[in-house]
Amino acid sequence: MNRKQFLKTIGVGTLSMTLAPNLLLAENLKFLEVNSEHKLTILHTNDQHSRIEPFDASYTRNPNQGGFARRAALIQKIRSEEKNLLLLDSGDIFQGTPYFNFFGGELEFKLMSMMGYDASTMGNHDFDNGLEGFKKVLPNAKFPFICSNYDFKNTILDGQTIPYKIFNKNGIKVGIFGVGIELAGLVGKKSYGETVWQNPIEIAQHYSEFLRNDKKCDLVICLSHIGYDYKDDPKKISDKNLAAQTDGIDLILGGHTHTFLPEPQSFTNRKGKNVLVNQVGWAGLLLGKIDFYFDKNKKVQNISWNNQVIDDRILV
């Protein structure tokens, strides 16, 4: 989309609160700011594809948009305003510019570490340099890769990723797991070796129950790189049917399909409860921002959001 359409589309998400009837309009959330210790801010990206620099001003589709330095500046500003924050990524960090061709992902991991990312999952393009290439640059990532449905036990990545992680943000326990797309037919066999892909819906159900019931998490988040929707193949596993066919997940942060959602979408899970799904396109053009407000019993009462545009209005 061009710049005008881009800004118009993303503007929809800053005020609209049509997710569910119990959610307040953004302008009515001011009183909740007083209890900011019960507020959790989730920032997220997906499908960065090594877009370290902004698109050129002459680029017709996204002129002068994106850029790691601008994102870092925006994240730093938000961190100065929010007490409890998590910064997450949904995969496909690699591939797309000469920076990846030359540095093999080292630069991306170093910059994300400097920004303070808390966790990421792996996308299919993160296998582009093979398991060896990923492992080589992995020490530059000062954050974990959460991969729940990729079994690496017969590969050199055995023990290099984790199946879940729990964060404690001022008493709010946040459980995170990650699911990735099937690699066979999408990634060359040599690139993923003996990695075993497991059904994301089955794995998601297992970890959502484990994190909520056994680990007593107040919020359960799935980092997903399986795609938002496949209209030409509705039976293909996507975030939409992952949300509908499981329970216990509060938020799915997606990737793979480069979907620009104007705001988080709400789906009903198999037990009739709401699940949020968000995805912010690709190339670091947006930074997703979702705020959860909890009551004193750590139950989610309200949610607000504002997917933020990364462009030349951000000073670095």
Contacts in CASP RR format, 6 or more apart in sequence:
PFRMAT RR
TARGET T0000
AUTHOR 0000-0000-0000
METHOD contacts of the structure
MODEL  1
MNRKQFLKTIGVGTLSMTLAPNLLLAENLKFLEVNSEHKLTILHTNDQHS
RIEPFDASYTRNPNQGGFARRAALIQKIRSEEKNLLLLDSGDIFQGTPYF
NFFGGELEFKLMSMMGYDASTMGNHDFDNGLEGFKKVLPNAKFPFICSNY
DFKNTILDGQTIPYKIFNKNGIKVGIFGVGIELAGLVGKKSYGETVWQNP
IEIAQHYSEFLRNDKKCDLVICLSHIGYDYKDDPKKISDKNLAAQTDGID
LILGGHTHTFLPEPQSFTNRKGKNVLVNQVGWAGLLLGKIDFYFDKNKKV
QNISWNNQVIDDRILV
1 9 0 8 1.000
1 61 0 8 1.000
1 62 0 8 1.000
1 260 0 8 1.000
2 60 0 8 1.000
2 61 0 8 1.000
3 62 0 8 1.000
3 63 0 8 1.000
3 65 0 8 1.000
6 62 0 8 1.000
6 65 0 8 1.000
6 260 0 8 1.000
6 285 0 8 1.000
6 309 0 8 1.000
7 309 0 8 1.000
9 260 0 8 1.000
9 262 0 8 1.000
10 260 0 8 1.000
10 262 0 8 1.000
10 286 0 8 1.000
10 307 0 8 1.000
10 309 0 8 1.000
11 262 0 8 1.000
12 262 0 8 1.000
12 263 0 8 1.000
13 262 0 8 1.000
13 263 0 8 1.000
13 305 0 8 1.000
13 306 0 8 1.000
13 307 0 8 1.000
14 26 0 8 1.000
14 305 0 8 1.000
14 306 0 8 1.000
14 307 0 8 1.000
15 25 0 8 1.000
15 26 0 8 1.000
15 27 0 8 1.000
16 263 0 8 1.000
17 23 0 8 1.000
17 24 0 8 1.000
17 25 0 8 1.000
17 26 0 8 1.000
17 304 0 8 1.000
19 263 0 8 1.000
19 264 0 8 1.000
19 266 0 8 1.000
19 274 0 8 1.000
19 276 0 8 1.000
19 303 0 8 1.000
20 266 0 8 1.000
20 274 0 8 1.000
22 301 0 8 1.000
22 302 0 8 1.000
23 302 0 8 1.000
23 303 0 8 1.000
24 302 0 8 1.000
24 304 0 8 1.000
26 304 0 8 1.000
26 306 0 8 1.000
29 291 0 8 1.000
29 293 0 8 1.000
29 302 0 8 1.000
29 304 0 8 1.000
32 38 0 8 1.000
32 39 0 8 1.000
32 293 0 8 1.000
32 302 0 8 1.000
33 39 0 8 1.000
35 293 0 8 1.000
36 82 0 8 1.000
36 83 0 8 1.000
36 84 0 8 1.000
37 83 0 8 1.000
37 84 0 8 1.000
37 170 0 8 1.000
38 172 0 8 1.000
38 293 0 8 1.000
38 294 0 8 1.000
38 295 0 8 1.000
38 296 0 8 1.000
38 298 0 8 1.000
39 82 0 8 1.000
39 83 0 8 1.000
39 84 0 8 1.000
39 291 0 8 1.000
39 292 0 8 1.000
39 293 0 8 1.000
39 294 0 8 1.000
40 84 0 8 1.000
40 85 0 8 1.000
40 86 0 8 1.000
40 169 0 8 1.000
40 172 0 8 1.000
40 174 0 8 1.000
40 219 0 8 1.000
40 291 0 8 1.000
40 292 0 8 1.000
40 294 0 8 1.000
41 78 0 8 1.000
41 82 0 8 1.000
41 84 0 8 1.000
41 85 0 8 1.000
41 86 0 8 1.000
41 289 0 8 1.000
41 290 0 8 1.000
41 291 0 8 1.000
41 292 0 8 1.000
42 85 0 8 1.000
42 86 0 8 1.000
42 88 0 8 1.000
42 221 0 8 1.000
42 251 0 8 1.000
42 253 0 8 1.000
42 288 0 8 1.000
42 289 0 8 1.000
42 290 0 8 1.000
42 291 0 8 1.000
42 292 0 8 1.000
43 75 0 8 1.000
43 78 0 8 1.000
43 85 0 8 1.000
43 86 0 8 1.000
43 87 0 8 1.000
43 88 0 8 1.000
43 287 0 8 1.000
43 288 0 8 1.000
43 289 0 8 1.000
44 87 0 8 1.000
44 88 0 8 1.000
44 89 0 8 1.000
44 90 0 8 1.000
44 253 0 8 1.000
44 278 0 8 1.000
44 280 0 8 1.000
44 287 0 8 1.000
44 288 0 8 1.000
44 290 0 8 1.000
45 71 0 8 1.000
45 88 0 8 1.000
45 89 0 8 1.000
45 90 0 8 1.000
45 280 0 8 1.000
45 284 0 8 1.000
45 286 0 8 1.000
45 287 0 8 1.000
45 288 0 8 1.000
46 89 0 8 1.000
46 90 0 8 1.000
46 91 0 8 1.000
46 92 0 8 1.000
46 225 0 8 1.000
46 253 0 8 1.000
46 254 0 8 1.000
46 255 0 8 1.000
46 256 0 8 1.000
46 279 0 8 1.000
46 280 0 8 1.000
46 281 0 8 1.000
46 282 0 8 1.000
47 90 0 8 1.000
47 91 0 8 1.000
47 92 0 8 1.000
47 255 0 8 1.000
47 256 0 8 1.000
47 258 0 8 1.000
47 281 0 8 1.000
47 282 0 8 1.000
47 283 0 8 1.000
47 284 0 8 1.000
48 89 0 8 1.000
48 91 0 8 1.000
48 92 0 8 1.000
48 93 0 8 1.000
48 108 0 8 1.000
48 282 0 8 1.000
48 283 0 8 1.000
48 284 0 8 1.000
49 92 0 8 1.000
49 93 0 8 1.000
49 94 0 8 1.000
49 95 0 8 1.000
49 96 0 8 1.000
49 97 0 8 1.000
49 125 0 8 1.000
49 282 0 8 1.000
49 283 0 8 1.000
50 93 0 8 1.000
50 94 0 8 1.000
50 95 0 8 1.000
50 96 0 8 1.000
50 97 0 8 1.000
50 99 0 8 1.000
50 100 0 8 1.000
50 105 0 8 1.000
50 108 0 8 1.000
51 66 0 8 1.000
51 67 0 8 1.000
51 68 0 8 1.000
51 96 0 8 1.000
51 97 0 8 1.000
51 283 0 8 1.000
51 284 0 8 1.000
52 67 0 8 1.000
52 68 0 8 1.000
52 97 0 8 1.000
52 99 0 8 1.000
52 107 0 8 1.000
52 108 0 8 1.000
52 111 0 8 1.000
53 67 0 8 1.000
53 68 0 8 1.000
53 97 0 8 1.000
54 64 0 8 1.000
54 65 0 8 1.000
54 66 0 8 1.000
54 67 0 8 1.000
54 70 0 8 1.000
54 310 0 8 1.000
54 311 0 8 1.000
54 312 0 8 1.000
55 61 0 8 1.000
55 62 0 8 1.000
55 63 0 8 1.000
55 64 0 8 1.000
55 65 0 8 1.000
55 66 0 8 1.000
55 283 0 8 1.000
56 63 0 8 1.000
56 64 0 8 1.000
57 63 0 8 1.000
57 64 0 8 1.000
62 283 0 8 1.000
62 285 0 8 1.000
64 311 0 8 1.000
64 312 0 8 1.000
65 285 0 8 1.000
65 309 0 8 1.000
65 310 0 8 1.000
65 311 0 8 1.000
66 283 0 8 1.000
66 284 0 8 1.000
66 285 0 8 1.000
66 310 0 8 1.000
66 311 0 8 1.000
67 284 0 8 1.000
67 310 0 8 1.000
68 111 0 8 1.000
68 115 0 8 1.000
69 316 0 8 1.000
70 310 0 8 1.000
70 311 0 8 1.000
70 312 0 8 1.000
70 314 0 8 1.000
70 316 0 8 1.000
71 115 0 8 1.000
71 284 0 8 1.000
71 287 0 8 1.000
71 310 0 8 1.000
72 111 0 8 1.000
72 114 0 8 1.000
72 115 0 8 1.000
72 316 0 8 1.000
73 314 0 8 1.000
73 315 0 8 1.000
73 316 0 8 1.000
74 287 0 8 1.000
74 308 0 8 1.000
74 310 0 8 1.000
74 314 0 8 1.000
75 87 0 8 1.000
75 115 0 8 1.000
75 116 0 8 1.000
75 287 0 8 1.000
78 85 0 8 1.000
78 289 0 8 1.000
79 85 0 8 1.000
83 170 0 8 1.000
84 169 0 8 1.000
84 170 0 8 1.000
84 172 0 8 1.000
85 169 0 8 1.000
86 118 0 8 1.000
86 119 0 8 1.000
86 167 0 8 1.000
86 169 0 8 1.000
86 174 0 8 1.000
87 115 0 8 1.000
87 116 0 8 1.000
87 117 0 8 1.000
87 118 0 8 1.000
88 117 0 8 1.000
88 118 0 8 1.000
88 119 0 8 1.000
88 120 0 8 1.000
88 176 0 8 1.000
88 221 0 8 1.000
88 223 0 8 1.000
88 253 0 8 1.000
89 112 0 8 1.000
89 117 0 8 1.000
89 119 0 8 1.000
89 120 0 8 1.000
89 121 0 8 1.000
89 223 0 8 1.000
90 120 0 8 1.000
90 121 0 8 1.000
90 123 0 8 1.000
90 223 0 8 1.000
90 224 0 8 1.000
90 225 0 8 1.000
90 253 0 8 1.000
90 254 0 8 1.000
90 255 0 8 1.000
90 279 0 8 1.000
91 120 0 8 1.000
91 121 0 8 1.000
91 122 0 8 1.000
91 123 0 8 1.000
91 125 0 8 1.000
91 126 0 8 1.000
91 223 0 8 1.000
91 225 0 8 1.000
91 255 0 8 1.000
92 123 0 8 1.000
92 124 0 8 1.000
92 125 0 8 1.000
92 126 0 8 1.000
92 225 0 8 1.000
92 255 0 8 1.000
92 256 0 8 1.000
92 282 0 8 1.000
93 105 0 8 1.000
93 108 0 8 1.000
93 109 0 8 1.000
93 112 0 8 1.000
93 120 0 8 1.000
93 123 0 8 1.000
93 125 0 8 1.000
93 126 0 8 1.000
94 100 0 8 1.000
94 104 0 8 1.000
94 105 0 8 1.000
94 108 0 8 1.000
94 125 0 8 1.000
94 126 0 8 1.000
94 128 0 8 1.000
94 129 0 8 1.000
95 125 0 8 1.000
95 128 0 8 1.000
99 105 0 8 1.000
99 107 0 8 1.000
99 108 0 8 1.000
100 108 0 8 1.000
100 128 0 8 1.000
103 137 0 8 1.000
104 129 0 8 1.000
104 133 0 8 1.000
104 137 0 8 1.000
105 129 0 8 1.000
105 137 0 8 1.000
105 140 0 8 1.000
106 137 0 8 1.000
106 140 0 8 1.000
109 137 0 8 1.000
109 138 0 8 1.000
109 140 0 8 1.000
109 141 0 8 1.000
110 140 0 8 1.000
112 120 0 8 1.000
112 141 0 8 1.000
112 143 0 8 1.000
113 140 0 8 1.000
113 141 0 8 1.000
113 142 0 8 1.000
113 143 0 8 1.000
116 142 0 8 1.000
116 143 0 8 1.000
117 143 0 8 1.000
118 143 0 8 1.000
118 167 0 8 1.000
119 143 0 8 1.000
119 144 0 8 1.000
119 145 0 8 1.000
119 146 0 8 1.000
119 165 0 8 1.000
119 176 0 8 1.000
119 223 0 8 1.000
120 141 0 8 1.000
120 143 0 8 1.000
120 144 0 8 1.000
120 145 0 8 1.000
120 146 0 8 1.000
120 223 0 8 1.000
121 145 0 8 1.000
121 146 0 8 1.000
121 147 0 8 1.000
121 178 0 8 1.000
121 179 0 8 1.000
121 180 0 8 1.000
121 223 0 8 1.000
121 224 0 8 1.000
121 225 0 8 1.000
122 134 0 8 1.000
122 145 0 8 1.000
122 147 0 8 1.000
122 150 0 8 1.000
122 161 0 8 1.000
122 180 0 8 1.000
122 225 0 8 1.000
123 180 0 8 1.000
123 181 0 8 1.000
123 225 0 8 1.000
123 255 0 8 1.000
123 256 0 8 1.000
124 180 0 8 1.000
124 181 0 8 1.000
124 183 0 8 1.000
124 186 0 8 1.000
124 187 0 8 1.000
124 225 0 8 1.000
124 256 0 8 1.000
126 134 0 8 1.000
127 134 0 8 1.000
127 183 0 8 1.000
127 187 0 8 1.000
127 191 0 8 1.000
127 192 0 8 1.000
128 187 0 8 1.000
128 191 0 8 1.000
129 136 0 8 1.000
129 191 0 8 1.000
130 190 0 8 1.000
130 191 0 8 1.000
130 192 0 8 1.000
131 152 0 8 1.000
131 155 0 8 1.000
131 156 0 8 1.000
131 157 0 8 1.000
131 191 0 8 1.000
131 192 0 8 1.000
131 193 0 8 1.000
131 195 0 8 1.000
132 156 0 8 1.000
134 157 0 8 1.000
135 156 0 8 1.000
135 157 0 8 1.000
135 160 0 8 1.000
138 145 0 8 1.000
138 160 0 8 1.000
144 161 0 8 1.000
144 162 0 8 1.000
144 165 0 8 1.000
145 160 0 8 1.000
145 161 0 8 1.000
145 162 0 8 1.000
146 161 0 8 1.000
146 162 0 8 1.000
146 163 0 8 1.000
146 164 0 8 1.000
146 165 0 8 1.000
146 176 0 8 1.000
146 177 0 8 1.000
146 178 0 8 1.000
146 223 0 8 1.000
147 161 0 8 1.000
147 162 0 8 1.000
147 163 0 8 1.000
147 178 0 8 1.000
147 180 0 8 1.000
148 163 0 8 1.000
148 164 0 8 1.000
148 177 0 8 1.000
148 178 0 8 1.000
148 179 0 8 1.000
148 203 0 8 1.000
148 204 0 8 1.000
148 207 0 8 1.000
149 178 0 8 1.000
149 179 0 8 1.000
149 180 0 8 1.000
149 197 0 8 1.000
149 198 0 8 1.000
149 199 0 8 1.000
149 200 0 8 1.000
149 203 0 8 1.000
149 204 0 8 1.000
150 161 0 8 1.000
150 180 0 8 1.000
150 195 0 8 1.000
150 196 0 8 1.000
150 197 0 8 1.000
150 198 0 8 1.000
151 195 0 8 1.000
151 196 0 8 1.000
151 197 0 8 1.000
151 198 0 8 1.000
152 158 0 8 1.000
152 159 0 8 1.000
152 160 0 8 1.000
152 161 0 8 1.000
152 195 0 8 1.000
153 196 0 8 1.000
154 194 0 8 1.000
154 196 0 8 1.000
155 192 0 8 1.000
155 193 0 8 1.000
155 194 0 8 1.000
155 195 0 8 1.000
157 195 0 8 1.000
163 177 0 8 1.000
163 207 0 8 1.000
164 175 0 8 1.000
164 176 0 8 1.000
164 177 0 8 1.000
164 178 0 8 1.000
164 207 0 8 1.000
164 210 0 8 1.000
164 211 0 8 1.000
165 175 0 8 1.000
165 176 0 8 1.000
166 173 0 8 1.000
166 174 0 8 1.000
166 175 0 8 1.000
166 176 0 8 1.000
166 211 0 8 1.000
166 215 0 8 1.000
166 217 0 8 1.000
167 173 0 8 1.000
167 174 0 8 1.000
167 175 0 8 1.000
167 176 0 8 1.000
168 174 0 8 1.000
171 298 0 8 1.000
172 218 0 8 1.000
172 219 0 8 1.000
172 294 0 8 1.000
172 298 0 8 1.000
173 215 0 8 1.000
173 216 0 8 1.000
173 217 0 8 1.000
173 218 0 8 1.000
173 219 0 8 1.000
173 298 0 8 1.000
174 217 0 8 1.000
174 218 0 8 1.000
174 219 0 8 1.000
174 220 0 8 1.000
174 221 0 8 1.000
175 211 0 8 1.000
175 215 0 8 1.000
175 217 0 8 1.000
175 219 0 8 1.000
175 220 0 8 1.000
175 221 0 8 1.000
176 220 0 8 1.000
176 221 0 8 1.000
176 222 0 8 1.000
176 223 0 8 1.000
177 203 0 8 1.000
177 204 0 8 1.000
177 207 0 8 1.000
177 208 0 8 1.000
177 211 0 8 1.000
177 220 0 8 1.000
177 221 0 8 1.000
177 222 0 8 1.000
177 223 0 8 1.000
178 207 0 8 1.000
178 222 0 8 1.000
178 223 0 8 1.000
178 224 0 8 1.000
179 200 0 8 1.000
179 203 0 8 1.000
179 204 0 8 1.000
179 222 0 8 1.000
179 223 0 8 1.000
179 224 0 8 1.000
179 225 0 8 1.000
179 226 0 8 1.000
179 242 0 8 1.000
180 197 0 8 1.000
180 200 0 8 1.000
180 224 0 8 1.000
180 225 0 8 1.000
180 226 0 8 1.000
181 225 0 8 1.000
181 226 0 8 1.000
181 227 0 8 1.000
181 256 0 8 1.000
182 197 0 8 1.000
183 191 0 8 1.000
183 192 0 8 1.000
183 195 0 8 1.000
183 197 0 8 1.000
184 197 0 8 1.000
199 237 0 8 1.000
200 224 0 8 1.000
200 226 0 8 1.000
200 237 0 8 1.000
200 242 0 8 1.000
201 237 0 8 1.000
201 241 0 8 1.000
201 242 0 8 1.000
201 245 0 8 1.000
201 246 0 8 1.000
204 222 0 8 1.000
204 242 0 8 1.000
204 246 0 8 1.000
204 249 0 8 1.000
205 246 0 8 1.000
205 247 0 8 1.000
208 220 0 8 1.000
208 222 0 8 1.000
208 246 0 8 1.000
208 247 0 8 1.000
208 248 0 8 1.000
208 249 0 8 1.000
209 248 0 8 1.000
211 217 0 8 1.000
211 220 0 8 1.000
212 220 0 8 1.000
212 248 0 8 1.000
218 294 0 8 1.000
218 298 0 8 1.000
218 299 0 8 1.000
218 300 0 8 1.000
219 250 0 8 1.000
219 251 0 8 1.000
219 292 0 8 1.000
219 300 0 8 1.000
220 248 0 8 1.000
220 249 0 8 1.000
220 250 0 8 1.000
220 251 0 8 1.000
221 249 0 8 1.000
221 250 0 8 1.000
221 251 0 8 1.000
221 252 0 8 1.000
221 253 0 8 1.000
222 242 0 8 1.000
222 249 0 8 1.000
222 251 0 8 1.000
222 252 0 8 1.000
222 253 0 8 1.000
223 253 0 8 1.000
223 254 0 8 1.000
224 239 0 8 1.000
224 242 0 8 1.000
224 252 0 8 1.000
224 253 0 8 1.000
224 254 0 8 1.000
224 255 0 8 1.000
224 256 0 8 1.000
225 254 0 8 1.000
225 255 0 8 1.000
225 256 0 8 1.000
226 237 0 8 1.000
226 238 0 8 1.000
226 239 0 8 1.000
226 242 0 8 1.000
226 254 0 8 1.000
226 255 0 8 1.000
226 256 0 8 1.000
227 238 0 8 1.000
227 239 0 8 1.000
227 254 0 8 1.000
227 255 0 8 1.000
227 256 0 8 1.000
227 257 0 8 1.000
227 259 0 8 1.000
227 279 0 8 1.000
228 238 0 8 1.000
228 239 0 8 1.000
228 240 0 8 1.000
228 254 0 8 1.000
228 255 0 8 1.000
228 256 0 8 1.000
228 257 0 8 1.000
228 259 0 8 1.000
228 261 0 8 1.000
228 277 0 8 1.000
228 279 0 8 1.000
229 238 0 8 1.000
229 239 0 8 1.000
229 240 0 8 1.000
229 257 0 8 1.000
229 259 0 8 1.000
230 236 0 8 1.000
230 238 0 8 1.000
230 257 0 8 1.000
234 241 0 8 1.000
238 257 0 8 1.000
239 252 0 8 1.000
239 254 0 8 1.000
239 255 0 8 1.000
239 277 0 8 1.000
239 279 0 8 1.000
240 267 0 8 1.000
240 277 0 8 1.000
242 249 0 8 1.000
242 252 0 8 1.000
243 249 0 8 1.000
243 252 0 8 1.000
243 267 0 8 1.000
243 269 0 8 1.000
243 275 0 8 1.000
243 277 0 8 1.000
244 267 0 8 1.000
244 268 0 8 1.000
244 269 0 8 1.000
244 270 0 8 1.000
245 269 0 8 1.000
245 270 0 8 1.000
246 269 0 8 1.000
246 270 0 8 1.000
247 269 0 8 1.000
247 270 0 8 1.000
247 271 0 8 1.000
247 272 0 8 1.000
247 273 0 8 1.000
248 269 0 8 1.000
248 271 0 8 1.000
248 273 0 8 1.000
249 269 0 8 1.000
249 275 0 8 1.000
250 275 0 8 1.000
250 276 0 8 1.000
250 300 0 8 1.000
251 264 0 8 1.000
251 275 0 8 1.000
251 276 0 8 1.000
251 277 0 8 1.000
251 278 0 8 1.000
251 290 0 8 1.000
252 275 0 8 1.000
252 276 0 8 1.000
252 277 0 8 1.000
252 278 0 8 1.000
253 278 0 8 1.000
253 279 0 8 1.000
254 277 0 8 1.000
254 278 0 8 1.000
254 279 0 8 1.000
255 279 0 8 1.000
255 281 0 8 1.000
257 279 0 8 1.000
258 281 0 8 1.000
258 282 0 8 1.000
259 279 0 8 1.000
259 281 0 8 1.000
260 279 0 8 1.000
260 280 0 8 1.000
260 281 0 8 1.000
260 286 0 8 1.000
261 277 0 8 1.000
261 278 0 8 1.000
261 279 0 8 1.000
261 280 0 8 1.000
261 281 0 8 1.000
261 307 0 8 1.000
262 307 0 8 1.000
263 278 0 8 1.000
263 305 0 8 1.000
263 307 0 8 1.000
264 276 0 8 1.000
264 277 0 8 1.000
264 278 0 8 1.000
264 290 0 8 1.000
264 303 0 8 1.000
264 305 0 8 1.000
265 276 0 8 1.000
265 277 0 8 1.000
265 278 0 8 1.000
266 274 0 8 1.000
266 275 0 8 1.000
266 276 0 8 1.000
266 277 0 8 1.000
267 274 0 8 1.000
267 275 0 8 1.000
267 277 0 8 1.000
268 274 0 8 1.000
268 275 0 8 1.000
269 275 0 8 1.000
276 290 0 8 1.000
276 303 0 8 1.000
278 288 0 8 1.000
278 290 0 8 1.000
278 305 0 8 1.000
278 307 0 8 1.000
280 286 0 8 1.000
280 287 0 8 1.000
280 288 0 8 1.000
280 307 0 8 1.000
284 310 0 8 1.000
285 309 0 8 1.000
285 310 0 8 1.000
286 307 0 8 1.000
286 308 0 8 1.000
286 309 0 8 1.000
286 310 0 8 1.000
287 307 0 8 1.000
287 308 0 8 1.000
287 310 0 8 1.000
288 305 0 8 1.000
288 306 0 8 1.000
288 307 0 8 1.000
288 308 0 8 1.000
289 305 0 8 1.000
289 306 0 8 1.000
289 307 0 8 1.000
289 308 0 8 1.000
290 303 0 8 1.000
290 304 0 8 1.000
290 305 0 8 1.000
291 303 0 8 1.000
291 304 0 8 1.000
291 305 0 8 1.000
292 300 0 8 1.000
292 302 0 8 1.000
292 303 0 8 1.000
293 300 0 8 1.000
293 301 0 8 1.000
293 302 0 8 1.000
293 303 0 8 1.000
293 304 0 8 1.000
294 300 0 8 1.000
294 301 0 8 1.000
295 301 0 8 1.000
END
